[in-house]
Amino acid sequence: MKKNRLFAILIAFFTFSCFAQNWKADHVFLIGLDGWGAYSVEKAEMPNVKTLMDAGCYTLKKRSVLPSSSAVNWASMFMGAGPELHGYTEWGSKTPELPSRVVNEHHIFPTIFSELRKAVPDAEIGVLYEWDGIKYLVDTLALNYHVQAPDYNLYPAALCEMACKYITEKKPVLTAICFDNPDHVGHVDGHDTPAYYAKLKELDGYVGRIVDAIKEAGIYDNSIIIVTADHGGINKGHGGKTMQDFLTTFLNLYYRLTYFVYLNYKRCQFLRLNNSILNSTLFSTIKLSSRIPIFFMTDKTILFINKPSIKSKCKM
């Protein structure tokens, strides 16, 4: 009897394992919170983000490239390479200060958006943002849709509303939604302040609404949702070499990765990645976890998903 029970458990385990390994998403949503330092996660009131953390895998040790500023780090995420290759090196880079190692037909270092466009010409691809510096880093010629939201000081929910409308109407294959906060509050009121945490609570509400829009569009079960940041900060600034500047959060709602932890018939609820990963690994993460057939990779990318060094936790 015990042998039969053990055999049944093993069959179930390997069946689920094969399903999990073969599963790939058809839709990827990147939600970026500019200036969201990893130090804040434990103290922040962010129930929607923490629900995603409980359902997926995450790390609080994702490292910015240097300098720990905006354009150089958004470029590294979108391009899957560090500044020594793509050439964008400053907070507000609009063009590379160093010659890019390679450029595509649009005369920009290849991005995840341009590579998807080449691989799947009819894919719906969109980028929505508040900070206008984003548009210089995404290769807008590769996009179906890119738009800057109006001033968030006057219309704080505008980007969220625009993103929800786009998702429900177009069901895009790849979407980046880039908020300019909590960075702005960090500069005005300071990091690790009541105003900073109030803004995180507000942003968490927008994340929840975007997730609801994905569900309304009928594509939630076939989607990857990534929530991350470009850099952190300390006092009223960033760009330095402190760990508060340097460490950001990376959350990947890819719950099917949890297949390899089965204990007492109860499935592991979340994975905490103990690895230090880099902003430039975002490209390869999307490549690994979705059906998006992107072939451009650089020697800077680090493939970390499903490596034995991942430490898991289970809620029993």
QUICOR-V625759 format. One record per backbone hydrogen bond with DSSP energy under -0.5 kcal/mol. NH is the residue of the N-H (numbers start at 1). CO is the residue of the C=O. If there is no record, write none. Layout:
# QUICOR-V625759
{{NH & CO} {NH & CO}}
This chain:
# QUICOR-V625759
{{5 & 1} {6 & 2} {7 & 3} {8 & 4} {9 & 5} {10 & 6} {11 & 7} {12 & 8} {13 & 9} {14 & 10} {15 & 11} {16 & 12} {17 & 13} {18 & 14} {19 & 15} {20 & 16} {21 & 17} {22 & 18} {23 & 19} {25 & 289} {26 & 222} {27 & 222} {28 & 173} {29 & 224} {30 & 175} {31 & 29} {31 & 226} {32 & 30} {32 & 177} {33 & 228} {34 & 32} {34 & 179} {36 & 33} {37 & 35} {38 & 247} {40 & 37} {41 & 38} {44 & 40} {46 & 44} {50 & 46} {51 & 47} {52 & 48} {53 & 49} {54 & 50} {55 & 51} {56 & 52} {57 & 252} {58 & 271} {59 & 250} {62 & 248} {63 & 277} {64 & 246} {68 & 240} {69 & 67} {71 & 91} {72 & 90} {73 & 69} {73 & 70} {74 & 70} {75 & 71} {76 & 72} {77 & 73} {78 & 74} {79 & 75} {80 & 76} {81 & 76} {85 & 82} {86 & 82} {87 & 83} {89 & 87} {93 & 90} {97 & 87} {98 & 87} {101 & 85} {104 & 108} {107 & 104} {112 & 78} {115 & 111} {116 & 112} {117 & 113} {118 & 114} {119 & 115} {120 & 116} {123 & 120} {125 & 123} {126 & 174} {127 & 145} {128 & 176} {129 & 147} {130 & 178} {134 & 131} {135 & 132} {136 & 133} {137 & 134} {138 & 134} {140 & 135} {142 & 139} {143 & 140} {144 & 125} {145 & 125} {147 & 127} {149 & 129} {154 & 151} {155 & 151} {158 & 155} {161 & 157} {162 & 158} {163 & 159} {164 & 160} {165 & 161} {166 & 162} {167 & 163} {168 & 164} {169 & 165} {170 & 166} {171 & 166} {171 & 167} {173 & 124} {174 & 124} {175 & 28} {176 & 126} {177 & 30} {178 & 128} {178 & 176} {179 & 32} {179 & 177} {183 & 34} {184 & 180} {186 & 182} {187 & 183} {188 & 184} {189 & 185} {190 & 185} {191 & 235} {193 & 190} {197 & 193} {198 & 194} {199 & 195} {200 & 196} {201 & 197} {202 & 198} {203 & 199} {204 & 200} {205 & 201} {206 & 202} {207 & 203} {208 & 204} {209 & 205} {210 & 206} {211 & 207} {212 & 208} {213 & 209} {214 & 210} {215 & 211} {216 & 212} {217 & 213} {218 & 215} {219 & 214} {220 & 214} {222 & 219} {223 & 220} {224 & 27} {225 & 253} {226 & 29} {226 & 224} {227 & 251} {228 & 31} {229 & 249} {232 & 245} {233 & 244} {234 & 237} {237 & 234} {239 & 68} {246 & 242} {247 & 243} {248 & 62} {249 & 36} {250 & 59} {251 & 227} {252 & 57} {253 & 225} {253 & 251} {254 & 252} {257 & 254} {258 & 255} {259 & 256} {260 & 257} {261 & 258} {262 & 260} {263 & 266} {266 & 263} {268 & 261} {270 & 313} {271 & 56} {272 & 311} {273 & 58} {273 & 271} {277 & 275} {279 & 63} {281 & 278} {282 & 279} {285 & 281} {286 & 282} {287 & 283} {288 & 284} {289 & 285} {290 & 286} {291 & 25} {294 & 292} {297 & 295} {301 & 298} {304 & 302} {307 & 304} {310 & 307} {311 & 272} {313 & 270} {316 & 314}}
